[in-house]
Amino acid sequence: MERADEEQVGTGPGVERPWSDDPRLQRLADVVDDVGWAAFLYDRHWQLIWASREAREMTGDHTPAALGYGLQVPLALRRLAWTRRMTAEERLGVSTVLLAEAESDVPGTIEAARASEPELAAAAEAERTRRPDCGGPAFSFRTGYAPANGPHTPFTGVVVRVRDDAGAFAAGLCIVMPALPMGLSAMLMHGDEDAFARMARLATPGRRAAAVLFADLEGSGDIARGLSGAAYFRLISELTERIDRAIVRRSGIIGKHAGDGVTAFFVADDLGGPSGAVRAAIEAARSIAATVRDITADSTVDDEPTVLMNFGLHWGPGLYMGQLVTDGRLEVTALGDEVNECARIQQTAHGGTLLVSKALLERLDAADARALDLDPDSLHYAALGELPEAHAKTIRDAGRLAVTKIAI
């Protein structure tokens, strides 16, 4: 098993299509990309010929040379594009299984690897002794991997051998997927695919223009004291689910949930421009306000405290947005003065009102303003710090912002 020359690696048709004229392999590649699997194909010589679009996104590398096209798979997967996101044990484990299986299709593969990879060759021989069913129609392996936009995660690889019309080995297709129990997978699937796609686009932090929404329950302490713990939990749970739905359905990105409040961002690039982002933010706020009214009207609890939600909306022309990923959570955050100012706008709103900045409303075009039943030219503004509800921090941080109330 010799490493291909660097100048020879990647000289085929390219990353998008397999190095093969076999229509069956072309069709396999199309199907895999259509369903969004992380996968790769190798030919009858066990040389890597194609990596799927999702696999390339996982590695963060997109060139044939970086991925190891033309190398035999056990060595290709030891290239930096793949290995920098795996531990040494994981690298050896995956290559051991693959080299042991390759020996069944290309006899002498282990011996050829011995000069350059003696540890790997010895491990593959031991694997074949331990597992005499090498060479079957399919096999699997377990490993761990840290995708370019996510934390280190356990993965399972499933490899299927493709046969030609005469029944001879023609190629191998390896599909890699997270090794999650079905219950956890179901939890992850409880969400909106487009919303997750918008979050995924923020894997690379950068500056973006966006409308910012802050919403919070008024007098949540009094509400909590007036209800049992179970009743208050049900209220917050239902509110959170409906609030998130209102944001997602208007192509927004949910930020932090803090207690009974929420932050959301409506990125101009996701909504056709600044006006579309502003319209979506206002529509989301109005939808959330209607939700709060519906929940209160549907309540069967006698003497339940009045539930009011206050909103602040502001415009951020250059927010620095990105993902925060830890072992226990993934969230989107944005940094910029406008985020802090929006928080102060929301804190000043009271009585179930929607308080918006002049900077936000002036991004509306005429068509979106009509759709919202607004006439921006007739609105009157006041300095945020001059409102009677403004606190000392509001006056200090955002007192000169021009704001107005609009109907919800």
C-alpha positions in Angstrom: 0.0 0.0 0.0 2.0 3.0 -1.2 1.1 6.6 -0.7 0.1 8.3 -4.0 2.3 11.2 -5.1 1.0 14.5 -4.0 0.8 15.8 -7.6 -1.2 12.8 -8.6 -3.7 13.0 -5.9 -6.8 14.9 -7.0 -6.2 14.8 -10.7 -9.6 13.1 -11.5 -12.9 14.8 -12.4 -13.0 16.7 -9.1 -14.6 16.6 -5.7 -18.2 16.8 -6.9 -18.3 13.5 -8.9 -16.6 10.1 -8.3 -13.5 9.1 -10.2 -15.5 6.5 -12.1 -17.5 6.2 -15.3 -19.7 3.5 -13.6 -23.2 4.9 -13.7 -24.1 2.9 -10.5 -21.4 4.8 -8.6 -22.5 8.1 -10.0 -26.1 7.3 -8.9 -24.9 6.3 -5.4 -23.1 9.7 -5.1 -26.3 11.6 -6.2 -28.5 9.7 -3.8 -26.1 10.2 -0.9 -25.8 14.0 -1.5 -29.6 14.3 -2.0 -30.3 12.9 1.5 -27.4 14.8 3.1 -25.4 11.8 4.4 -21.7 12.0 5.4 -20.2 9.3 3.2 -17.4 8.3 0.9 -16.8 5.8 -2.0 -13.8 3.7 -2.9 -13.1 1.7 -6.0 -12.3 -2.0 -6.5 -8.7 -1.3 -5.5 -9.9 0.4 -2.3 -8.7 3.8 -3.5 -10.8 6.7 -2.3 -12.7 8.2 -5.2 -15.3 10.5 -3.7 -16.5 12.2 -0.4 -20.0 13.5 -0.1 -20.8 17.2 0.3 -21.7 16.6 4.0 -18.5 14.7 4.6 -16.5 17.6 3.1 -18.4 20.1 5.4 -17.6 17.9 8.4 -13.9 17.9 7.7 -13.7 21.5 6.6 -11.6 20.5 3.6 -12.9 20.4 0.0 -9.9 19.5 -2.3 -9.2 16.0 -3.5 -5.6 16.3 -2.4 -6.5 17.2 1.2 -9.1 14.4 1.4 -6.7 11.8 0.0 -8.3 10.9 -3.4 -6.4 8.2 -5.1 -5.0 6.8 -1.8 -6.1 3.5 -0.4 -8.8 4.2 2.1 -7.0 3.2 5.3 -4.2 5.6 4.4 -6.5 8.3 3.0 -8.3 8.5 6.3 -5.0 9.1 8.1 -4.6 12.4 6.3 -4.8 15.6 8.3 -8.2 16.5 6.9 -9.7 13.5 8.7 -7.4 12.9 11.6 -7.1 16.3 13.1 -10.6 15.8 14.5 -10.0 12.3 15.9 -7.9 11.0 18.8 -4.9 8.8 18.1 -6.9 5.7 19.3 -9.8 6.5 17.0 -7.5 6.9 14.0 -5.9 3.6 14.6 -9.2 1.9 15.3 -10.9 3.0 12.1 -7.9 2.3 9.9 -7.5 -1.2 11.5 -11.0 -2.3 10.6 -10.7 -0.9 7.1 -7.3 -2.4 6.4 -8.5 -5.8 7.7 -11.5 -5.6 5.3 -9.4 -4.3 2.4 -7.3 -7.5 2.6 -10.3 -9.5 1.7 -10.8 -7.6 -1.6 -7.2 -6.8 -2.4 -4.9 -9.6 -1.1 -1.5 -8.3 0.0 -2.8 -5.0 1.3 -1.7 -5.6 4.9 1.8 -6.7 3.8 2.1 -3.6 1.6 1.3 -1.4 4.6 3.8 -3.1 6.9 6.8 -1.0 5.8 5.3 2.4 6.4 2.6 1.5 9.1 3.9 -1.5 11.1 1.6 -0.9 14.0 -1.4 -0.6 11.8 -0.5 -3.8 9.8 -0.1 -5.8 13.1 -3.4 -4.5 14.4 -5.2 -5.4 11.1 -3.8 -9.0 11.3 -5.1 -9.3 14.8 -8.5 -7.9 13.7 -8.8 -10.6 11.0 -7.9 -13.3 13.5 -10.5 -11.9 16.0 -13.2 -11.4 13.4 -13.2 -14.2 10.8 -16.2 -12.8 8.9 -14.2 -10.1 7.1 -15.2 -9.8 3.5 -18.9 -10.0 4.0 -21.5 -7.9 2.2 -21.3 -5.2 4.8 -19.4 -4.3 8.0 -19.4 -1.5 10.6 -17.0 0.4 12.9 -17.4 2.9 15.8 -15.3 5.9 16.3 -15.4 9.5 17.4 -15.1 12.7 15.5 -15.4 16.5 16.0 -17.1 18.1 12.9 -15.8 21.5 11.9 -18.9 23.1 13.4 -19.5 20.9 16.4 -18.1 19.1 19.5 -16.5 15.7 19.6 -19.2 13.1 19.0 -19.4 9.3 18.8 -20.0 8.1 15.2 -20.8 4.8 13.5 -19.7 3.9 10.1 -21.7 1.4 7.9 -19.9 0.0 4.8 -21.7 -1.8 2.0 -19.8 -3.7 -0.8 -21.1 -2.9 -4.2 -21.0 -5.8 -6.7 -20.8 -5.7 -10.5 -23.0 -7.7 -12.9 -20.8 -10.8 -12.5 -20.9 -10.6 -8.7 -17.4 -9.4 -8.3 -16.4 -6.6 -5.8 -16.7 -3.3 -7.6 -16.7 -0.6 -4.9 -17.5 0.2 -1.3 -19.8 2.9 0.1 -19.2 4.0 3.7 -22.0 6.0 5.4 -21.1 7.7 8.7 -23.7 8.8 11.2 -23.9 10.0 14.8 -24.1 7.0 17.2 -27.0 8.3 19.1 -29.8 6.3 20.8 -33.2 6.7 19.1 -34.6 8.6 22.1 -31.8 11.3 21.8 -32.2 11.4 18.0 -35.9 12.0 18.5 -35.2 15.0 20.8 -32.8 16.5 18.2 -35.4 16.0 15.4 -38.0 17.9 17.4 -37.3 21.2 15.6 -37.4 23.0 12.4 -34.9 22.0 9.8 -34.7 25.4 8.2 -34.0 27.0 11.7 -31.2 24.6 12.3 -29.8 25.4 8.8 -29.8 29.1 9.7 -27.9 28.3 12.9 -25.5 26.2 11.0 -24.6 29.1 8.7 -23.4 30.9 11.9 -20.8 28.2 12.5 -18.3 30.7 11.2 -18.6 33.9 13.3 -18.9 37.2 11.5 -20.6 40.5 11.2 -24.2 40.5 10.1 -27.0 43.0 9.8 -30.1 42.0 11.9 -33.2 43.0 13.7 -32.9 42.2 17.4 -35.9 41.2 19.5 -36.1 41.0 23.3 -39.2 39.8 25.0 -39.9 39.2 28.7 -42.9 38.5 31.0 -43.9 41.5 33.1 -44.1 40.8 36.8 -43.0 37.2 36.5 -42.2 37.0 40.2 -45.7 37.9 41.1 -47.0 35.3 38.6 -44.8 32.6 40.0 -45.9 33.4 43.6 -49.6 33.2 42.5 -49.3 29.7 41.0 -48.1 26.3 42.1 -44.7 25.3 40.9 -46.3 22.8 38.5 -48.7 25.3 37.1 -46.0 27.9 36.6 -43.8 25.4 34.9 -46.7 24.5 32.5 -47.2 28.2 31.7 -43.6 28.8 31.0 -43.2 25.6 29.0 -46.2 26.5 26.8 -45.1 30.1 26.3 -41.5 29.0 25.4 -42.7 26.5 22.8 -45.1 29.0 21.2 -42.6 31.9 21.3 -39.9 29.8 19.6 -42.4 28.7 17.0 -43.4 32.3 16.2 -39.8 33.2 15.8 -38.8 30.2 13.7 -41.8 30.5 11.4 -40.7 34.0 10.5 -37.1 32.8 9.6 -35.7 34.1 12.9 -32.9 32.7 15.0 -33.5 32.0 18.6 -30.9 33.3 21.0 -30.8 32.9 24.7 -33.7 31.9 26.9 -33.2 33.6 30.3 -35.9 32.5 32.7 -39.2 33.7 31.1 -37.6 35.9 28.5 -36.1 35.3 25.0 -33.8 36.9 22.6 -34.1 36.5 18.8 -32.3 37.7 15.7 -33.7 38.2 12.2 -30.7 38.3 9.8 -31.1 40.5 6.8 -29.4 38.0 4.5 -32.0 35.3 5.5 -35.0 37.6 4.8 -34.2 39.4 1.6 -32.7 42.5 3.1 -33.1 44.9 6.1 -36.8 45.6 5.4 -37.7 41.9 5.4 -35.8 41.4 8.6 -37.6 44.3 10.4 -41.0 43.1 9.1 -40.3 39.6 10.4 -39.3 40.8 13.8 -42.4 42.9 14.2 -44.7 40.1 13.0 -43.0 37.7 15.4 -43.5 40.1 18.3 -47.2 40.5 17.4 -47.6 36.8 17.1 -46.1 36.2 20.5 -48.3 38.9 22.1 -51.4 37.1 20.5 -50.1 33.8 22.0 -49.9 35.3 25.5 -53.5 36.6 25.1 -54.7 33.2 24.0 -53.0 31.4 26.8 -54.5 33.7 29.4 -58.0 33.4 27.8 -57.8 29.6 27.7 -56.6 29.3 31.3 -58.9 27.3 33.6 -57.1 28.5 36.8 -59.3 30.8 38.9 -57.8 34.1 39.8 -54.7 33.5 37.7 -52.5 36.6 37.6 -52.6 38.7 34.4 -49.9 37.6 32.0 -48.3 40.4 30.0 -45.3 40.3 27.6 -43.2 43.3 26.9 -41.0 43.7 23.8 -38.0 45.7 22.6 -36.9 45.8 19.0 -33.8 47.4 17.7 -31.6 47.4 14.6 -28.0 46.1 14.5 -26.2 47.0 11.3 -23.1 45.0 12.1 -23.7 42.5 14.9 -20.9 40.0 15.5 -22.8 36.7 15.4 -21.8 33.1 15.9 -22.4 29.9 17.7 -21.4 29.0 21.2 -20.9 25.3 21.4 -20.1 23.4 24.6 -20.5 19.8 25.8 -24.0 20.5 27.0 -25.5 23.1 24.6 -25.4 24.9 21.3 -26.7 28.5 21.2 -26.4 31.5 18.9 -25.2 34.8 20.4 -24.6 38.2 19.0 -22.3 41.0 20.3 -22.7 44.7 19.7 -23.9 47.8 21.4 -27.2 47.4 19.8 -27.9 44.1 21.6 -27.4 45.8 25.0 -29.5 48.8 23.8 -32.3 46.5 22.8 -32.3 44.9 26.3 -32.7 48.4 27.7 -35.6 49.2 25.3 -37.4 46.0 26.4 -36.8 46.7 30.1 -38.4 50.1 29.6 -41.5 48.7 27.9 -44.4 48.0 30.3 -48.0 47.0 30.4 -47.7 44.5 27.5 -46.3 46.9 24.9 -44.0 46.8 21.9 -41.3 49.5 22.0 -39.2 49.9 18.9 -36.3 52.1 17.9 -36.3 54.7 15.1 -33.2 53.0 13.7 -35.3 49.8 13.2 -38.4 51.4 11.7 -36.4 53.4 9.2 -35.3 50.2 7.5 -38.8 49.4 6.4 -39.7 49.9 2.8 -43.2 51.1 1.8 -44.6 47.7 0.9 -43.5 46.1 4.2 -44.8 49.1 6.2 -48.2 48.7 4.5 -48.3 45.0 5.3 -47.7 45.8 8.9 -50.3 48.6 8.9 -47.7 51.2 9.8 -47.0 54.7 8.5 -43.4 55.4 9.6 -43.6 59.0 8.4 -46.4 59.7 10.9 -44.8 58.2 13.9 -43.5 60.3 16.8 -40.5 59.4 18.8 -39.2 60.1 22.3 -35.8 59.6 23.8 -35.7 56.3 25.7 -34.2 58.0 28.8 -37.1 60.5 29.0 -39.8 57.8 29.4 -41.1 57.6 33.0 -40.3 53.8 33.2 -36.6 54.3 32.3 -34.2 53.1 34.9 -30.8 54.5 35.7 -29.0 51.9 33.6 -31.2 52.6 30.7 -30.5 56.4 30.9 -26.8 55.7 31.2 -26.6 53.1 28.4 -29.2 54.1 25.9 -30.9 57.2 27.1 -30.6 59.1 23.8 -32.1 56.4 21.6 -35.3 57.5 19.7 -38.1 55.0 20.3 -41.9 54.7 19.9 -44.7 52.3 20.7 -46.5 50.4 18.0 -49.7 48.4 18.2 -49.5 44.7 19.0 
